[in-house]
């Protein structure tokens, strides 16, 4: 009998990091928001050290600007970081969607169709966070049925800067994203790898237009040196 591998327990720092990370990505803490170690510690009922450690981790990822003797700020959206994430994600997802089209089973395709139906309901209900989670799940499933679920782990580690844009854009892109998902899944089911790759590239590349549109309405959200 193979012993189960015990998952490491989350530390207080992990929990604080996860909470702040989600709030930054989901724009509950928009760019420019001031954060205080003391206030966060008091709100969460913890000491300042794990908050300081979480701030440091987020700053290393480019999400916080930690300034000695001054307020810590939520960092502006860095377009360069978004485009770097896009490059990595496109390279990996082109490979996985190709494999998915070549070796997916009918059972795999049924799971993708079910996710599309859930996405359609989320769009109809204007459930943007729900759609975002289902969007991620569709892409994860494509990696999994391709036999490369580890690729989604790599994508998830690099896509956070993209997610800041994606979540801001869902008010005007959700219907298009759903249509693009249907095109990707349709090509996979038809076992047309070339069409699947083309549909995936189109789907991921549309983030550039979202950046331009969001910048028009929220210029203060961006690192102005990169616009």
N, C-alpha and C positions, 0 to 999 in steps of 0.2 A: 504493500500500500504506500502510495506516494504522499508524503506529508505536505499539507497545504502551506503556501508561503504567506507568512503574516505580513500584512501591509503596514508600513511605518505609520505611527500615529502622527496626526498633525499637531504641530506646536502652536503656541499662542501667536507667535510671529506669522506662521502659515495662515492661520485663520484671519488675522488682521490684513495680511497681504491679499488673500483671496477676496475679502470684502472690498478693499480699496481698489483692487484691480478691476473687479466687476463694475464698481461705480464709475471708474474712469472710462472703461471701454463702452459702457452703456450711457455715458454722458450724463449720469446723475451728478457727477462732478465735472462740469465742463472746463475746457482750457481756461487758465487764469484764476481758477478757484484757489483761495488761500487755505492752507491746512496748517494746523498747529499740533505738534506732538502732544502737548499738554491737553488740548481740547479733545483730540481723538482718544487719548488714554482715559480721560475722565468719562467720555461718552460710553466707551466700551468697558469701563471698569477694570482696566489693566494698568500695569506700570508703564513708564515711558520707554523702557529699553526695548521691548518687542515692537513698539510702534516705530521707534527709531530704526530698528533693523528692517521692518517692512518698508519704511520710506526709502531706505538705502537700496533695497532690491528693486523697487519701482523706479528709482532714479537711474539705476544701471540699465534698465530696459527703455529708458527715454520717456517715461510717463510722468515723472515728477522732477521739478527743479528744486533741489535742496540747496538753500543759500545760507551760509553761516551767519548767525545773528539777525537774520531776516526771515520773513514768512516763507514757508515752502509753498510752491505753486504747482498746480496741475499743468504739465507742459503743453504747449500748443501742438497741434497735429503737424508732424514733420512729413512733408510730401515725399522726401527722399526715402524715408523709412517705409512709407506705404508702397512705393514702387519697388523697393528691394523685396518686400514681402510678396508682392505680386509676381516678381520674377521667380522666386523660389516656389511659390504655390503653383504657378503655371507649369513649370518644368515637371513637378511631381504629378500634377493632376492630368496632364497630357499622357504621361506614361500609364497611369492607373486606368484612365478611361479607355485607352487602347486595349489593355488587358481585359477589362470588363466586357468590352464588346466581343472579344474573341472567346471568352470562356464562361460567361455568365449562364446560369441555368434558369429555367422557367420559374423556379421557386424564388430565385434572386430577383427576377423581373417583377414578380408579384409584390415583393417587399418594396421595390422602388415605386410601383404604381400606388401602393397604399400610402406611401409618404407624399406623393403628389396630391392625392385626395385630401390628406390632412393639411397640406400647404394651401390648397384651394380654400378650405374652410377658414384657415387663419387669415388669408387675404380678405375674404368676404367679411370677416368679423373685425377687420383692421387690427388684428392682434400682431403687432410688429415684433415683439419679443418672442412670441410663439413661432412666428414665421422664421425668425432668425435661428432659433434652435432647430427647427425642422430643416432649414437650409443646410445647417452644419451636418445634421444627421444624414441627409441625402448624400452629401459629398463623402461622409465617412463610410456609408454603405457601399458606395462605388469603389472606394479603396479596398474595403473588406472583400467584396465579391471578386475583385481582381486578384485577391490573394496577397495584398500588400497593405494590410491595415496599419502596419507600423508607419506607413507613409503619412497617414492622417495625424499620427502623433507628431511627426516632424512639421507638418503643415500647421497644426494647432499652436506649436511653439513659436512660429514665425508670423502668424496672421493677425496678431492682436492690433497692430497699427492699421491694417486694412479694416478690421472690425469697427474701429471708431468711425470710419467713413461709411461703412455699410449700414450701421445702425442709424446714422443721421440721414441716410438717403432713402430708407424704407418708406417714408411718406410719399415718395414719388417714383420708386423703382420696384415695389413689390410685385405688381402685375406683370411687368416685363421680366422680372427674375423668374416668376412662375412659368411663363411661356418659354423661357430659355431652358429651365429645368426639364420641361416636357420635351423640348427638342433634343436635349442630351440623352434622356432616357429612351426616347423613340429611336435614336440612332444606335444606342447600345442594344436595344431589343431587336433591331434589324440586323445586328452584327455587322454594322457598317463603321469600322474603326475610323476611317477618314472623316466621315460625317460627324462622328462623336468628338473627335479631336477639334474639328472646326467649330462645332457648337460650344465646346468647353472654352476654347480660346476666346470666342466672342463674348461668352458669359462673363469671364473673368476680366477681360480688357475694358469692360464698360465702366469700371471704377474711375477711370480718368475723367469721363464726363461728369460723374457724380462729384468729384473733387471740384471741378470748375463751377458747378451749380451751387454747391454748398458754400464755396468761397464768396459767391456773389451775395448771399444772404447773411453769412456769418464770417466775414473776413478776419475778425479778431480771434477765431479759433485756430488760425494757422500760423506757422513760423513764417513771418513775412520775408525773411531772407531767401526762402525757397520758392516763393510764388513769382 
